[in-house]
Amino acid sequence: MLLSSFRTERSAGFLIFRRDPDAMRFLFLMNKGRYDLPKGIKQVGEDDITAALRELREEAGIEKPRIVSGFKKMKHYFYRWEGALVSKDVVYFLAEYGQEEVRISHEHDGFSWLTEHEALSKIKYPTLKEVLKEAVLFLSENDRKLR
């Protein structure tokens, strides 16, 4: 592999959840049939949380989520883009949102509020499955403190 064909990226995003009477549901955005979380590349001068909030606002129209303190997960993976290998770090935060409606950007085809089990059966990306499982565990261990 040539070093000139290798680049790095750092992104930030959110796993958003809401509490329904029957279940906890998580927001996933859809793009070309794939489920993903609202996230994007950090801009110059942004810290992780600022970038994640900007991306959440741009991609889902969510302005003021209730951020859950104590949850911050870093995931690393590689992918290919236009012939180059990309090393990507993504930091995920967790937040609660009380409404069902969101305003998706032109980058997405739709959105779904999924239970943990629905999401795990539909998500293709292993890192997203990990983030979801870690968030569900965190919420179950800290639910009393979060309400």
N, C-alpha and C positions, 0 to 999 in steps of 0.2 A: 504494500500500500504506500502510495506517495503522500508525503506530509502535506503537499499542496492541495490534495483532495480531501482533507480532513478539517472539519470545523467544529466549534463548540457553541452551544446555546444554553441559555438559562431562561426558564419560563416560570410563571406563577399562576395559580388558579385556586378555585374553590370547589369543594364538595358541599352542595347546598341540600339541606333536608327540611322537611315540614312534617308536622305531626297531624295525622288524620285520626279520626276516632278508631278506625280499624287497624291502622299500621303506620309506621314511619315510612316516608317516601323520600326518594333522592332524585334530584334534578339531573337529567342527562340531555345534552344537546345532540342532535343528529346531523351528520354530514355524510352524504353519499352512502346511507344505510348503516353507518357506524355510529355507535354511541360514544360520547366523549364528555368531558367536563369543561366548563367555561375556564379557559386558560389561555395564556399567550406569552410571547417573548417580552422580557423586561426592556423598557426604554432607558436611555442614558439618564442617570440621576435618580432612578426609581429604586426604592427598596422592594423587598418581596411582597409585603402586604399592600403597598401602594399599587404595584403592578397587578396583583390579583384583584383588587377592588376595581381598578380601571377596566380590566378584561371582563369582569362580571357585569359591570355597567354596560360596556359596549356589546357584549355577546348575548346577554340575557335581559338587559334593561333593569337589573336589580340595583337599586341605589343604596339602600341601607340595611344590609343583612345584620343579623345578630351574631357577631363573631364569637365562636366558642374558644375561650382561652385554653391553652394547654395542648392543643392539637396542631401540630405542624409536621408534615411528613415530606421527606425528600426522596425522590425516585430518580434513578439514572437508567438511561437506555440509549441504544444506538439505532439510527435509521439512515436510510439513503435518500438523498434529495438531489435531483439533477446530476447524478453520477458521483456525488460527494458523500462520504461517510460523515454523519453528524453525531457527535457525542452530546447528549442532551440531559440536563438536570432540570427537574420540575419540582417546585415546592408547592404542596397543597395545604390549604387551610380548610377549616370546617366552619359552617355558619348555618343558622336557622333562618328560615324565611316563612312568614305567616300566610302568604298568598299563594294561590295556585297559578294565576296567570303570570306569564313572563313575556317579554318582547324580544324575540330572537333577532339577531343581525342577519344580513344578507349572506353571511358565511355558512349559515346552517339551513337545513331543510325542515327542521321541526324540533320538538322537545317532548320528553316524557318524564312523568313523575313515577318512578319505579320503586317497588319494595326491594329489599335486599335480595330476595330469591329471584325476583324477576330480572333485576339488574345482572346478577351473576350468570344467569342463563343467556343474556343478550350481549354482554360486553365481550369484545374480542381481545382487548389489550390486557395482558397479564398485570401490568403495573396498576391499572385502574381497579382491577379486582382486588389487588393488595390494599390499595387505599380505602376502598369501600369496606373490606373486612376489618381493617384497622380502625376505621371510624365507627363502625357498628360496635366493636368491642369497647372502644373508648366511651361511646355514648351509654352502653349498658353498665359500665363500671362507674360512670359519673352522672347518671341521669338525675338523681335526687338533687345534686348540687346545681344542675343546669336549669332546673325549672323555676 
